[in-house]
Amino acid sequence: MKRLYILAFAIVFPLLVKGQYQKSTIVYTSDIDRFWTAFDSVRSTNDTAKQVQFIQKLYVDKGTEGLKAFMQARDYDARLWCELINKYPKFWLSIKANTLSVKDQVGSITTGVQTLKKLYPEMRAAKMYFTIGGLRSGGTTTKDMVLVGAEIATADNNTDASELGDWLKTVFKNQQSSNLISLNIHEYVHTQQKPGGNTVLTQCITEGAADFIAELVTKKPNNNAYAIYGREHENELKLKFSVDMFSTATGLWLYNGSDNPHADLGYYMGYAICRAYYQQESNKKQAIRNIIELDPNNEQQVIDFLNKSGYFNKPVDKQQSLSQFEKLKPFIVSIYPAINSQQNVPATLSELTFNFSEPMGKGVSISFGEGGKEHFPLTGIIGFSDDRKSFKAKLLLQSGNSYDFIVTGNGFKSQNGYPLKEYKVRFNVK
């Protein structure tokens, strides 16, 4: 009898564990239904105040903890959703059916997570929330939650993107319904990774690792726009990446879809590095563990990982890479009038022109100097010259005062995306 009890326990216990695990990985889709209820109410009136109330009461207030977290992460609110509904009516009507079909894929998503668990037994459980976002993100994570913006994640080449910008048009064109599984596994991997790292290399490996593991799980190639372009142009991208990878100019490679026809290519570069690492490692399970558990805050560990992958065929030289990167930065050739470091600048001066080494992009960034706001002389911008090699700003000066400020690369960038070399201005008014 005792042996029978032991046998029964041996059979039932794994089933109990599996049942508990499945319960801990519930996929939540209720926010999608609530959004479309609110959407129909918004469309029933032209009163914008009532529209905001409908979204707030029917969608936001009744939303899951995942929706609340997504709103905080991407700065969404009821007013934004109303603006988007009114601005892009064709898009919303075309995406509705796709988002509602998510419920039909919950089983496949759950199976994907279970496959990930087999590949990476150390996996921690996370909750997955499908919401309707504000067209800013297809997916992200926070703590133990995967947050999906279904209005982007479920779009495909049949979605009407005629009202939207070029980035989303490109994304939708190359997306398929099967991408949804990969997206969720990608985000699920992020819940397992250590946060941190501020260089192009660390952030690209973090994103690329999630893409590579998702491919192992689904056994399907990534067909997002950046992956297709990356496969076709890998050699030239590899050369450029070798120069940029130790910089903190992540906008050159990631999260740059708003003004770049070939956005997020860093995802592919990180993927290619992780793929190379996996291929050279004989213990595949250990390779997966090393890829997921790589510490982006440990620079030497990241460099060792890159070198072991053999992706660049020889050990990387950080200082040489940074030196090459610095040479690509635009810089201020001169300012007019030449007031920098001057002691007797006339108080009547009302404009200042910055002349750049090459044509600049759209951004602008001028920050306080050591003197802070009280010693900041700029009151507004006039704008760029036609060739974008000069920029004018307005000044307001007072006799006897000293002023200082810093022109930075946070906003000022070349048309290729390289940040401006920092330029400090300090002067005294006579």
PyMOL commands that set and color helices and strands:
alter all, ss='L'
color gray80, all
select helices_A, chain A and resi 2-24+30-42+48-60+65-74+78-87+89-119+150-153+166-173+179-190+200-218+225-232+234-244+250-252+257-259+265-280+284-293+299-309+318-328+373-375
alter helices_A, ss='H'
color red, helices_A
select strands_A, chain A and resi 27-28+127-131+139-142+145-149+332-336+351-356+366-368+378-384+390-395+402-407+423-428
alter strands_A, ss='S'
color yellow, strands_A
deselect
rebuild
show_as cartoon
